[in-house]
Amino acid sequence: MKTLSKTQEQFYWDRLRADVEKWCRECHACRARKGPKTRTKGRLQRYNVSAPFERMALDILGPLPVTKKGNRYVLVLMDYFTKWPEAIPIPDQEASTVVEELVQAWISRYGVPMILHSDQGTILIPLSLLSSANF
């Protein structure tokens, strides 16, 4: 800490370090300039699901070493109710690739989830689309 070293060059007293640290913590000008030390975290939320495949999470893992088939990423899908996981190898992170694999690997087998949750946000799928979906 720069303030401590400059103070130690010119002065000495018992508990000098503790006094300087306290001074720096309580200095209004320093606090206003530096901002908060800790980042605030989002509150955890409880997701209530009442049926299998109602709410689904997806994420992309990678980049990983390229496989013989040219895949570099893994699309990870999981149902919130049953905790059923699926891991699908994909060559890239493009939206068209993700949607194609999502439809092929999940929706064609289990149906369209009502809510699709990812770190990019939550997608609510309207019931009108669920009833008219032809896969």
URNOR-V179628 format. One record per residue. N is the residue number from 1. SS is DSSP state (h for helix, s for strand, l for the rest). PHI is phi as a letter, one per 30 degrees, with the letter a starting at -180 (999 if undefined). NEAR is the number of other C-alpha atoms within 12 Angstrom. Layout:
n={N,N}
ss={SS,SS}
phi={PHI,PHI}
near={NEAR,NEAR}
//
This chain:
n={1,2,3,4,5,6,7,8,9,10,11,12,13,14,15,16,17,18,19,20,21,22,23,24,25,26,27,28,29,30,31,32,33,34,35,36,37,38,39,40,41,42,43,44,45,46,47,48,49,50,51,52,53,54,55,56,57,58,59,60,61,62,63,64,65,66,67,68,69,70,71,72,73,74,75,76,77,78,79,80,81,82,83,84,85,86,87,88,89,90,91,92,93,94,95,96,97,98,99,100,101,102,103,104,105,106,107,108,109,110,111,112,113,114,115,116,117,118,119,120,121,122,123,124,125,126,127,128,129,130,131,132,133,134,135}
ss={l,h,h,h,h,h,h,h,h,h,l,l,l,l,l,h,h,h,h,h,h,h,h,h,h,h,l,h,h,h,h,h,h,h,l,l,l,l,l,l,l,l,l,l,l,l,l,l,l,l,l,l,l,l,s,s,s,s,s,s,s,l,l,l,l,l,l,l,l,l,l,l,s,s,s,s,s,s,s,l,l,l,l,l,s,s,s,s,s,s,l,l,l,l,h,h,h,h,h,h,h,h,h,h,h,h,h,h,h,h,l,l,l,l,s,s,s,s,l,l,s,s,s,s,l,l,h,h,h,h,h,h,l,l,l}
phi={999,d,d,d,d,d,d,d,d,c,b,b,a,d,i,e,e,d,d,d,d,d,d,d,d,c,d,d,d,d,d,d,d,d,i,d,d,c,d,d,c,d,d,d,b,c,c,c,b,c,a,d,i,d,b,b,c,b,a,c,c,k,d,c,e,d,d,d,d,i,d,b,b,b,d,c,b,b,d,d,d,c,i,d,c,b,b,c,d,b,d,b,c,d,e,d,d,d,d,d,d,d,d,d,d,c,d,d,c,c,j,d,d,d,b,c,c,b,d,c,k,c,c,c,c,d,d,d,d,d,d,c,d,c,c}
near={11,12,20,21,15,14,18,18,12,11,15,15,13,10,13,20,21,13,18,24,19,16,18,21,19,13,15,14,12,17,14,13,11,13,13,12,11,7,7,7,6,6,6,6,6,7,14,12,18,13,16,21,28,29,31,37,34,33,26,31,22,19,18,17,15,16,14,9,11,15,21,21,26,29,35,28,33,31,30,26,19,18,18,19,20,25,21,30,30,31,27,25,22,14,15,13,22,26,21,20,29,35,22,17,26,31,26,17,15,21,25,33,37,29,29,29,25,19,12,12,12,17,18,19,20,15,14,11,15,18,14,11,16,11,18}
//
